[in-house]
Amino acid sequence: MWTNNAYARYTHWNTHMPGHVQGCVAMATGHSAGLWDVLSCTNKEKYICKHLAEGAALTPAPPTTATPNCTDGWIKMQSRGICYKIFPEASEKRKTWYEARDYCRAIGGDLVSIHSGADLLRTYNNIYNHWPNQYWIGLSAPDPDTGYVWSDRSPVNFQDWKDGEPNNKNNAELCVEVERVYWDNILLWSDVPCEKYNNWICQIHAGVTPKPAPDPVTPEYNTTSDGWLEWNGAQ
């Protein structure tokens, strides 16, 4: 995030950057000129200032409008104009990542995207009151060669991975869940198989009324009295 609190919609990282270490960004010179590195914010480095060009006029501030509210049961994400809702479901009602994404889109939103530590802390404070620990968020890597993307197509400008994550174990972990860590009062991210059944968190633009939830999908198989699954005449 830039110092004016704007999201970074363009990046130019050096090799192995930004990694998972927090810090401040410096632009390299020499043979790596123009590439960005993450350094300790306490380092003493050269710097570049900016100011308004001579004769340039500031754009007048737009007229203020009332902040849209969230529908009952949804929570405002203060840093952005969205509302989110936590879906802690019984085990038989949990969803795969794709099912959760489709559910959120069917009601007019998407799986939640997280863009700052403040977003993450607020989400944690509200998840704290719910029992299940793991929840789908909108981050996934549909193409491992190009990295992670948010399902709402917002920029990936903040990450908060658990130690050793993401590791794409057995090349089968391409979707991201957040897990509540009680002793640290935080939510940490892990990559897991997209087919895992999880709880989930939806987001929707503030002021938008969610559509009715879609009807549950009826499974194409039957369960026999002795516990076997029967599909197309086969068990």
Order of alpha helices (4+ residues) and beta strands (2+ residues): beta-beta-beta-beta-alpha-beta-alpha-beta-beta-beta-beta-beta-beta-beta
